[in-house]
């Protein structure tokens, strides 16, 4: 199981727990809705941040793979040129 799926599962569980906690808390309806909205915004921001970090990590790995592939290609070209001589 990938770490992205685990992170998403944990975040979903935390969000569901917070939502249920707010819903069952004895408070006025408008205050409860306001708290739910704030929590939803907080979790949306957190999820966006984590997703952007995930994309940055993937981009870095792709660049590293490209660099490695270019290095291997250069080495192969040099070896083929040497073998011609």
N, C-alpha and C positions, 0 to 999 in steps of 0.2 A: 504494500500500500504506500503510495507516495506521501511525502510530507505535506503537500498542498491539500490533499484530501483529508488528512488528519486535522490540519489546521482549520479547514472549512467546517469539519464536523464539530470541533471544539467550539469554534465561534458560534455555530448554530445552536449548540447546547447551552452556551452561556446566554445567548440572546433569548432563547425560549425560557430559561430559568428566570431571567430578569423580568421578562414580560409577565410570566405567571405570578411572580412575587409582587409586581405592581398591581396586577388585576385583583389579587386576593387581599391586598392591603386595604384596611378600612379608611377610605378617603372619599372626598367628593368627586363626582364624575368628571368635571372639567379639570380638576387637578390631576386625576389619574390619566386622562387623555394627554395632558401636557407632559407628564412624566414619561409616558410611553413614547410620545413624539421625540422628546429629548434623547431618550435611550436609543431609539431607532436611528436618530441622526448620529449619535456617538458611535454606534456599531457600524453604520454605513461608512463613516470616516475611517474607522479602524480597518474595515474590510478593504476599502480603497487603498489605504496605506500599505497593507500587507500584500495586496495584489500587485501594486506598483513595485514593491520590493522583489516579489516573485518574478515579475517581468524583467527587472534589472538583472537579477541573477541569471535568468535564462539568456538574456542578451550577452552578458559577459561570457557565459559558457559557449555560446555560438561563436563569438569573436575569437575565443581561445581555440576552438576547433578549426575555424578558418585559418588562423595563424599556423597552427600545427600542420594542417593540410598543405598550406603554401610552403612551409619548410620542407615537408616530405617531397613535394613536387620539385622544389629547387634542388634538393639532394639527388633525386632521381635524374634530373636533367644534367647535373654536373657529372654524375657517374656515367651517363650515356655518352656525354661529350668526351670523357676520358677514354672510354672504351673504343671510340672511333679513331682515336690517335694511336 
